[in-house]
Amino acid sequence: MTAPPTNPPAAPEAVSPGLQSWRMFRQNHSALFGLAIIAVIVLVSVFGPYVYTVPPREMVWMPLTPPGESEYLLGTDYLGRDLLAGLINGGRVTLTVGLAAALLTVLIGITVGALAGYFGGTVDDVLMRITEFFQVLPNLLFAMVVVMLFSPSLINIAVAIGVVSWTSTARLTRAEFMRLREMEFVKAERSIGAGNARLIWRVILPNAAPPLIVVAALSIGTAILFEAGLSFLGLSDPNATSWGRMIGDNRPYILDSSWGVTFPGLCIFLTVLAISLIGDGLNDAFNPKLRQR
């Protein structure tokens, strides 16, 4: 008597790499905590000025009023301006400049690194010498020179930060392109007549994206710190309120009125911390070795 046929085991359900990465990210509690912090900061910065309508640059009370001693929750600065209004409006400026500078950093870095890693040879040598030139420059000093030459506007600050911060992104992109350009799928695309532009931007770049996404996320935090440093030194738009400028303006009164420096400094700390936690979570999520555990 023959045994009844058994059903073959069901094939495991295919899961896209993006969904796997998202599942890994959700399991990282630190990354979710950072995501929650940055979400709150962004929401307050974007919608806060419409809810809390106190002008951030107008004197509303006695100067250097401590928190809780007036109707203004976080007190006032050395000019009698509401600190809470300054933090809300300053967050919008700081985040905008940081995001714009990070986008420029990634754009320049990926373009230079992709061309150098794909073509190699003379193109690689020339682009890497340019990269090394920018890499050995003192970044903050170079950014200060650029801002002073072209006036301290928000656009110029973002451009200055982007111009001095792209070298690490370029080197990482170059390494990824040098690794991927000899892969079989790239050779297959080349064999059917794909041009260089398609191979660079449509074939290799999407496969090199995971580490670049992590670098892009972390570059936002670096750009925010750069902007805070420039604003602290007075190299910022005088008509815009930012967290770094608030720290610089209230620095002479830090011993007697520390709240004018503490609150914007805490905002910068929480923002950069949250971005770092998100970056670490993205790094773990895109790591195939961790994904297989």
N, C-alpha and C positions, 0 to 999 in steps of 0.2 A: 504494500500500500504506500503510495507516494505521499509525501507531506504536501499540504496545501501551499501554493506559492505565497511568498511573503512580499508585501509592498516594499519597494526600495525606499530608503530613507529620504526624506524631503531635503532638497538642496537648501542650504542656508540662504536666507534672504539677502540680496545684495543691498548694501548701504553705500550711499555716495560718500566720497571723502569729506565733502562739506558738512554733511550731517554727522559723520563721525567726529569731526573737529568740534562741532557745536556741542555734542554730547560730552566730549572731554572737557570743554570749557565750562559747561554747567556743573561738572563734578568738582571744579576748582572753587572752593568757597572764598578764597582770598580774591580771586578774579571777580567773582560775583559781587563781593563787597566793594571792590574798587569801581565796578560798573555802576553800582547803586550810588556811590558817592559822586561820581562824575555826572550821573543823570540828574541828581539833585542840584549840583552846581550849575549845570547848563540850563535847567528849567528856571532856576532863580535868576540867573543872569539874563535870560531871554525875556521872561515874562514879569520879573520883579519890578522893573521900572513902571509898568502899567498898573501895578497893584500898590506899590509904595512910591508915591509921586513926589516925595520931597526932593527938591533940586540938590544935586550932589555938590555943586560948586558955589552955592550961595550960603551966606552966614545966616543961620537959623536960631542960634542960641549963644550963650556965653562961651568963649574959647576954653578949651581944655576941661570941659565938664565931664566928670567920670561917668561910666555906665551906671544906669539906674537912678541917677539923681535929677533927671528931667524926663520929659515925655519922649525923648530920643533914646531908644533902648541901649545902644552901644556908646552913647556919649558923643562928644564933638572933638574936632581936632584943634590945632593951634589957631585956626582962623574962625572957629565957631561953626564949621560945616558938619553936617550929620554924617557920622562914620558909617552907619548902616546904608544910607543912600550911596555913599562913596563905594562901599564894598559891592553893592548890587550892580551899579553902573560900571565900576572898574572891572568886574568879572567879565562883562561883555567885551570890553576893550582888550583885556589880557587874553581871553580865549580866542578872540578873532585874530589878533596878531599872531598868537602861537600857532593856530591852525593854518593861517596863510603862509607863515614862514616854514612850517613843516611840509606843506604841499610843495613849495618851491624847492626845499631841500630834497625831497623825494624825486621831483621831476628832474632836477639837474643830476642827481646821483644816479638814477636809473638810466638816463640817457647816456651819460658818459660811460658808466660801467657796462651797459649793454653793447655799445659800439666797440669798446676796448676788448671785451671778452669774446665777442662774436668774430670780429675781423682779425684780431691778433696782429702780429708783425709790427709794421711801422705805425699803424693807427694805435695799437696798444701802447707802444713806447711813448708816442707823443702825448696821448691822453693821460697816461700814468705819470709822466713828468709834470704835467699841469696839476694833476691831483696831488702829487707830493709837494709842489710849490705851495698850494693852499693849505696842505696839512701841517706844514712846519710854521705857518704864520700863527701868532697868538690870536686866537679867535675873537676874544672880547675886545682886544685892542684894535684889531682890524675892523670889527663891526663899529666901534666908536668912531674910527676915522671915516668910514663910509657915511655914517649918520651925520657927522659934523660937516662933511663936504656937500651933502645934498639936502640939508635941513632936516630937523627931527620930526618928520611927519610919520603917521602910522604906516603908510605904504613903504616909506624908505626904511623904517625899522624892520618891517617884515622882509624886505628885499635884502637888507644887510645881514640879517640872521640866516636867511636861506643861502646867501652867497658863501658864508664862512662855515656852513655846517654839513655840506653834502659829501664830503670826502669818504666817510665811513660807509655811507650807502653805496657810493660808486664802487668801492673795493669789494663789498659783499656781492653786488650785482655782477661785477666782472668775474668773480670766482664761480658764481652759479652758472653764468653763461659759458664759461670755459668747461665746466663739468657737463653741461647739457648739450652743447653743440655737436658732440660726437655720439650722442645717443641714437639708437636705431630709428626711433620715430622721427627724429630730425632728418636723418639720411633718407628715410622714406619720403618725406615731404619734398626734400630737395630733388629726389629722383623723378618725381612727377612734375617738376618744373616750377616749384614754389620759389619766388624771388627772395632776396635778402630781407626786404621790408616785412614780408609775411612771416618769414622764419623768425625774425627778431621779435615782432610785436604780437603775432598771433599764435606762434607755436612754442617758442622757448620761454617768453616772458610769463605766460600763464602758469607754466610748470615751475618757474622760479619764484612765483608770487608768495608762497607761505613765509619764508624768512624775511622777505621784503615788507610784508604787512606788519610783522612784528617790529621791524626797524622803524617803519612809518609811524606806528603808534607811539613808540618810545621817543621819537624825534619831536613829537608835540610837547612832551614834558620838558625836553631840552630847550625848545624854543621859548617856552613860557619862562624858564629860568633866565634865559638870555634877555628876554624882554624886561623882566623884573630888574636884572642887573643894569641895563641901560637906563631904565626909568629911575632907578635908585640914584644913578649918577647925574640925573637931570637931563639926559639925552632922550627925551620923549616929547610927544606933542603937548605943548603947554595948554591946549584947549581940550585935552582929553584926560579923563581920570582913569588911572590903572592902579593895580595893587602895588606894583613896584614904586610908582610915583608917590603913593600915599606913604609908603615906608620912608622914602627919601625926604619927603616934606616934613614928616613928624620926627625924624631922627634926632634933631637937636633937643627934643623934649622927652627922650626915652626914659630918663631917670625919674622924672617927676610925673610923667603922663604916658606910661608904657602902653596903654590900650591903643593909642594911635598907630603903633608899630606892630603890636601883638596880633590884632585881628586881621589885617591884610597879610601879615606873614603866615598866619595860620591857614588862610585861604590858599596861598601859594603852596604851602606844605601839603595840604589835603589834596589839592588838584594834582600835583606831581606824584604824590604817593598813589593816588587812584590810577593814574595813567601807568605807572610802573607795575602795579598789580595786574592791570589788564594786559599789559605787554607780556608779563610772565605767564599769564594764563593762555594767551595766544601762542606763545612759544611751546608750551606743553601740549596744547591742542593740535598744533601742526606737526608735532614730533611723531613720526610713524612708529618709533620704538615704544614710546609711551602708549600710543594708541592700541598696540597689540596686547597690552597687559590685561 
